[in-house]
């Protein structure tokens, strides 16, 4: 049985402030074509946090010439 999309009334605790409803909706719109099962808003938040962590890590390593 396919997962039913959940309805995010507010981001889960600990969600970065840069993740808003519009960004979640855009993430789902862009990525849904690559997934067989429907993406949920929670899936999109998880994707965004992961990408944010990657960007943060890359930014830190770029700041340190030895890193």
Secondary structure as a PSIPRED ss2 file (coil, helix, strand):
# PSIPRED VFORMAT (PSIPRED V4.0)

   1 X C   1.000  0.000  0.000
   2 X C   1.000  0.000  0.000
   3 X C   1.000  0.000  0.000
   4 X C   1.000  0.000  0.000
   5 X C   1.000  0.000  0.000
   6 X C   1.000  0.000  0.000
   7 X C   1.000  0.000  0.000
   8 X C   1.000  0.000  0.000
   9 X C   1.000  0.000  0.000
  10 X C   1.000  0.000  0.000
  11 X C   1.000  0.000  0.000
  12 X C   1.000  0.000  0.000
  13 X C   1.000  0.000  0.000
  14 X C   1.000  0.000  0.000
  15 X C   1.000  0.000  0.000
  16 X C   1.000  0.000  0.000
  17 X C   1.000  0.000  0.000
  18 X C   1.000  0.000  0.000
  19 X C   1.000  0.000  0.000
  20 X C   1.000  0.000  0.000
  21 X H   0.000  1.000  0.000
  22 X H   0.000  1.000  0.000
  23 X H   0.000  1.000  0.000
  24 X H   0.000  1.000  0.000
  25 X H   0.000  1.000  0.000
  26 X H   0.000  1.000  0.000
  27 X H   0.000  1.000  0.000
  28 X H   0.000  1.000  0.000
  29 X H   0.000  1.000  0.000
  30 X H   0.000  1.000  0.000
  31 X H   0.000  1.000  0.000
  32 X H   0.000  1.000  0.000
  33 X H   0.000  1.000  0.000
  34 X H   0.000  1.000  0.000
  35 X C   1.000  0.000  0.000
  36 X C   1.000  0.000  0.000
  37 X C   1.000  0.000  0.000
  38 X C   1.000  0.000  0.000
  39 X C   1.000  0.000  0.000
  40 X C   1.000  0.000  0.000
  41 X H   0.000  1.000  0.000
  42 X H   0.000  1.000  0.000
  43 X H   0.000  1.000  0.000
  44 X H   0.000  1.000  0.000
  45 X H   0.000  1.000  0.000
  46 X H   0.000  1.000  0.000
  47 X H   0.000  1.000  0.000
  48 X H   0.000  1.000  0.000
  49 X H   0.000  1.000  0.000
  50 X H   0.000  1.000  0.000
  51 X H   0.000  1.000  0.000
  52 X H   0.000  1.000  0.000
  53 X H   0.000  1.000  0.000
  54 X H   0.000  1.000  0.000
  55 X H   0.000  1.000  0.000
  56 X H   0.000  1.000  0.000
  57 X H   0.000  1.000  0.000
  58 X H   0.000  1.000  0.000
  59 X H   0.000  1.000  0.000
  60 X H   0.000  1.000  0.000
  61 X H   0.000  1.000  0.000
  62 X H   0.000  1.000  0.000
  63 X H   0.000  1.000  0.000
  64 X C   1.000  0.000  0.000
  65 X C   1.000  0.000  0.000
  66 X C   1.000  0.000  0.000
  67 X C   1.000  0.000  0.000
